[in-house]
Amino acid sequence: MRAFFKNYGIYLAWLVSLVATAGSLYLSEVLHYEPCKLCWFQRIFMYPQVILLGIAAYRNDRNIITYAIPLSAIGGSISLYHYAEQKIPGLSQLLPCKIGVPCGVDYLGQGWLGFITIPFMALVAFILIILCLLAARREAPQFGEDASEDEMA
């Protein structure tokens, strides 16, 4: 199982970013859910990953991991805050959305199963991307091993 994620982790991360992007576009363009300010910030960190991870997967370029993990970590942090704002009533008073749709609005009512909201799904996507990319990393050479041999492989 570990070898599978090591070999295909970048492809899986790309697939997660593709599904997340398609899902957000479906919600806004087909169901006409207007994204709030925090949703836009989450999209800023998700959408480029479709292209970056797609190219990296095609070229089997593991160097993208260094760049994609911070994008997902920042996007995931925004998602976590957004989810907390929806679930903790007083939190939306700290930094209220003043333009457009309020960030505390839950288009899914109380969420699927009572806790799954759009920011929660984005958070899960960012976490899955991070986990897939961490699993796809090359292992660092052990003490005493020649690093140049590992780079040539």
Steps between C-alpha positions, in 0.01 A plus 500: 500500500784738584663435162170578326477843664870564442458427128158656443472764774542791260233355269264454794565854624428629148178296492388647835572854380312431176193367684508789749525757221225336296282480811543867584426600141191278503374664820550853369426465128231230494331532840563878506642507854680832523844453660582712802831678553659206683384260226682715246821482703469121523453485122813711452700227671322203337456592133870542409572158646297335224746635244817470709432148625374392156825607334706348781308171477548490122874566535534297822660808656516455875648846549143638494447355848708782651271758340161333520502411869517867611215587261288227656602591855398863452178405319423243770552760772251730329255209470541415867431859601201516264360175641549627856322823406199297384489278807593749776241781496710772669799453272330667204484822703881529514556550125157528342461478121367841399479451123293232328390182670579474873772243562295332771225398257470123459347422162448140605272591792650337805745317276482144381491269800489812715867596456604477133494849352670646192801632699528160671518328160769749392694431821485125435623555143797709618588240765477216246730689261755553778486133604536375141794730438671404825463134407649569154820659631832339429661358806804687620824302482592329824809601691808378314322451166611694195235759410614514138393137442149580618481807274606300193227240544 
